[in-house]
Amino acid sequence: MYYQAGISTVFKRYNTTVVVAFIVIILIALSVASLRYFNQIAQHKQQSLDELKQEAKQLNNMLEQSVQAVVGIQEFAEYILKHPNEINIPMPS
């Protein structure tokens, strides 16, 4: 009887150890997966931010060119209004 009780105690300890080890392994795996997930999210956000900055620079350059074009047209229009006789533009017929 004592022999059976000793074996039962050993198996209980073994089962407890296996369950604890399994839980620890699962917790480690979940921690690593969460860490990788959040690192991927951070990288994606940084990449999106860099792309957005690049697009903003391109739009800013286009806006500056458009402003320069409008200023040029405005200066030309003012020049024509001040000096109408200098430019002989035939009227369309």
N, C-alpha and C positions, 0 to 999 in steps of 0.2 A: 504494500500500500504506500509506503514511504517513497518507494521507487517511482510509482505512478505520479505521486504528488510532485516529485522533483522534476520529472519529465514535463508535466503540465506547466510547472512554473517556468521551465526553460523555454517551452513553446510560447507561452504568454509573453515572455521578455523578447523573444525572437520576433514574434508578430508585432509587438509594440515598436521595436526598433525598425522593422521594415516599414511600418506605417509612418513613423516619424521621418525616416529617410526619404520616403516617397513624397511626403508633404514638403520637406525641405527642398527637394529637387524641383517640385512643381513651383514653389515660391521663387527659387532662383531663376527658373525658366521664364516665369511671368515678369520678373524684374528685368531680365535681359531683353525680353521682347518689348516691354514698355519703354525701356531706355532707347532701343533702336527706333521704335515708332516715333518718339518725341524728337529724336535727332533728325529723322527723315522729314518730319513736319517743319523743323527749324530750317533745314536746308532748302526745302521747297519754298518757304516764306522768303528766305534770303534771295533765292533765284528769281522769284516773282517780283521782289522789290527791285532787283537789279534790272530786270526787263522793263519794269515800269519807269525807272529812272532813264533808261535809254530812250524809250518812247517819248518821255517828257522832253528830253533834249532835242529829239528830232522835231517835235511839235513846236518847241520854242524857236528853233532855227527857221522853220517854215513861217512862223508868225513874224519873226524879225525881217525876213525877206518880204513878206506881204506889207509890213509897215513901211519898209524902204520903198517899195513900189508905189504905195499910196502917196508917200511924201514926194516922190519924184513926179507923179501925175499932178499933184497939187501945185508944186513949183512950176511945172510946165503950164498949167492952166493960168496961174497968176501972171506968168511972163506974157502969155498970149493976151490976157486982159489988159496988161499995162502997155504992151507994144503991139497993137493989132495990125499996124501997117508993115511991120518987119517980115511977117510971114505971109506970103501970098498963097493962100490955099484956094484953089478954084472950087467954086460951088458945084455940086453935082447937078447934072442936067437930066 
